[in-house]
Amino acid sequence: MLPRFNHLPAQAVEMFLNGVKENETTAGRDLLVKLVKNKDLVARVIHTFPYITVDLYDTTGPKEVDIVQELINRKVVEADKKKKCCMQSRSIIPG
């Protein structure tokens, strides 16, 4: 996390990986943790409603790794149709 955000309270948000069926397996969860733990990742937000869906990339090595594709290649998750990025309209509520 960048130092300029240290003053903000920690938050958790439920997200789904784009292109993965929602049947969770122990092997899939374990490999996901191994692939992302202690790494800076890049997330491309695909949808925010009704839930957040992201494409997730590890850019720390010499070659960019698509986390979902890596999980699929290692046969620990089942592939699903990838959703296209959607520019959703947002309302601004005056404070």
Order of alpha helices (4+ residues) and beta strands (2+ residues): beta-alpha-beta-beta-beta-alpha
